[in-house]
Amino acid sequence: MARPRRARRFAQVRDDLGCNLSEDELLAALSAPDAHVANTAFSGLELSDVAANGTVFENVVFRGCTFERANLSNCTFTDVLFSGCRFVRCDMGRSWLNRVDLRSCSAPGLSFLKGRLSGVSLADSQLAYADFSEAAVDQLVASETKLSEASFHATRLRHLALDGCDLSRATFFRTSLSGVDLSTCDVSGLRVSSDLRELRGAVIDSDQAVELIGLLGIQIKEEDWA
């Protein structure tokens, strides 16, 4: 297996960005319709049972923050970095993620349902059971990230790059993987249509071919050596 490449970054935000907004000011902004949170960083923030109400986040860094039962749907995230953050039962459905990076984050089951992702990087993160169904995705780069049992049902994918990711038992019904290099990923138990049409044009290695041909009910006979 090829050595993982260095994770690509999209968020155009400084790593040393300081905090220019208090937690109380942030909570007040989230409670207002169509609020704008910009040019600030948060460290160790713990947000539970909050609803963002279509907030625009621009040039923002979240370091080691926890979001629990946070409704971040219908929001806009532009040049936003999440580093070492935890998401527990959170929703980003119908949101626009534009130049957003998630590094070393834990976000099992995070929903991007019907969202728009343009220039998103996932690195060394846990996104098992994540829901990308019916999302429009243009430039999604994932490296060393767990996407097992994630759902990509009827997802419009353009420029998807995967490196060393766990896609075991992930669902790709009605989502084309043409041109996507899966050769460094775990594709065991991948869920696609019975005719494997989602896999047409995908790049796989020989070991994966043996794994995926089993989806057609074909068995490969092993040679008997005397």
N, C-alpha and C positions, 0 to 999 in steps of 0.2 A: 504493500500500500504506500502511496506517495506521501512524503512528509507534508503536513499541513502548512499552507501558506499563511503569511501574516494577515490578520484580519483587516479588511478594508474599513476605512472610516468615511462617513458621509457628513456627520454633524460638524458644521463650521462654527465651533464654539471653543473658547479657550479652556484648557484643563484647570487653569488657575483662577477661573472666574470666582469672584467673591459673593457673599450673601448681601443683597441689597433690599431684601424684603423679609419681614418677620413672619413667623408662623401665623400669628393672628391676622396679619395683613393678607397672607395667602388665603386663609380660610374665608376671610371676608370677600376676597376677589372671587373665590370659587362659588360663593353663594349668590353672586350677582350674575345676571344674564349677559352673555357675550363679553366676559371680562378678558383683559389682556395682561398676561404675566410675562415680563420680559427682562433680559439682562440681569439675571440673578442665579445664584446657586443655593442649594439646600443640602445639608448634611445630617444624617441620622433622623430625618423627619419621619413621624409615624402618623399616617392618615387613615382613619377608619370611618366607614359609613358616610363618606362624603360624595356629593354629586357635583360635577364641574360645570354643568349647564352650558356647554358649548364654549368653554374657555379657550382662548388662543395662547399657547405657550411658545415663546420665541426667544432663542438664545438663552437656554436654561440648562443647568446641570443639576441632576439629582444624584447624590453620593450616599450609598448605604441607607437609603430610605425604604420604608415599608408602607405599602398601599394595601389595605385590607377592606374588602367589600367596597372598593372605590368605583364609582360610576364615572368613567372618563370617556363616555361615548359622545359622539357629535363634537369632539374637540379638534383643534388643529395644533399639531406639534411641528415646529420648524426649527431646525438646528438645535436639537435637544439630545442630551446625553444622559442615559441612565447607567450608572456604574455601581455594581454590587447591590442592586435593589431587589426587594422581594414584592411580588404581587400575589395576593391571596384572594381568590374569587373576585377578580376585577374584570371590568368590561371596557374595551376600547372600540367597540363596534361602531361603524359609521363614522369613524374619525379619520382624519387625514394625517399620516405620518410622512413628513417631507424632510429628508436629511436627518434621520434619527438613528442613533446607535444604542444598542443594549449590550453592555459588557459585563460578564460574570453575574448575570441576573437570574433569579429564580422566579419563574412565572408560569407554573403549570396551569393549564386550562384557560389562559388569558384569551379573551375573545377579540378578534379583529373582524368580526362578521360584517360583510358588506362595507368594509372600510376601503381606504385608498392608501397604499404604501408606495412611496416613490423615493428611492434612495434610502434603504434601511439596512443596517448591518446588525447581525446577531452573532456574538462571539462568546464562546465558553459559557453558554447559558442553558437553562433548563426550561424548555417550553413544551414538555409532554402534554398531550391533550389540547394544545392550543387550537383555536378555531379560526381558520383563514377563509372559510366558506364564502363564496360569492364576492370576494374582495377583488379589487383591481390592483395588481402588483407589477411595478416596473422598477427593476433594479433592487432585488433582494439578495443580499450576500450573507450566508450563514456558515460559520466555521466552528467545529468542535462543539456543536449545539445539539441538545437532545430534543428531537421533534417526534418522538415515538407516539403513535396513536393520535397524532395531530390530524386535523381535517382540512383538506384542500378541495372541498366539494364545489364544483362549478366555479373555480377560481380562474381569473384571467391572469396568466403568468407571462411576463416578459423579462428577459435578462435575469434569470434565476441562476445563482452560483452557489454550489454546495461543496463544502470541504470537510470531510471527517465527521459528518453528522449522523445521528441515529434516526433513521426514518422507519424503524421497525413498526409494522402494523399501522402505518400512516395511510390515510384514505385520499385517493386522487381521482375519485369518480368525476367524469366529465371535465377533467383538467389535463391539458396536453403537457407532456414533459419532453416534447420534441426539442432537441438541441441541448438538453440539460445533462451535464456530466454527473452521473451518480456513482462513478467508479470507486470513490473513496468512502462511500457511505454504507451503512447497514440498511439493507432493503428487505430484510427477512419479514415475511408476512405482509408485504405491501398489498394494499387493497385497491384493486382497479377492476375495470369491467372484465367480464369473462373472456372477451376476445383480445384483451391487453391493449386496446387501441390507445390508451393514454400513454403507453410506453413507446409508441412508434417514434423513432428518431432520437430516443434517449441514448446516452453513452453509458455502457456498463462493461465490467470486466468479465473474464471467463467464469470465475467462481459465481458471480451474480447471475450469469446466464443459466447456470445449473439450478440456482435457487428459483429464478423466475419462471423457468420452463415448467416447473412443478405446478404453477398456477393453471396450466393447460391440462393437467392431469397426465402429463407425459412422464414416464419413468426412464431413467438412463441406466442401462444394463452395465454392471461392472464386470470387467474381465476376470475370469477365473484363472489363477496361476497355479500350475501343478507344483 
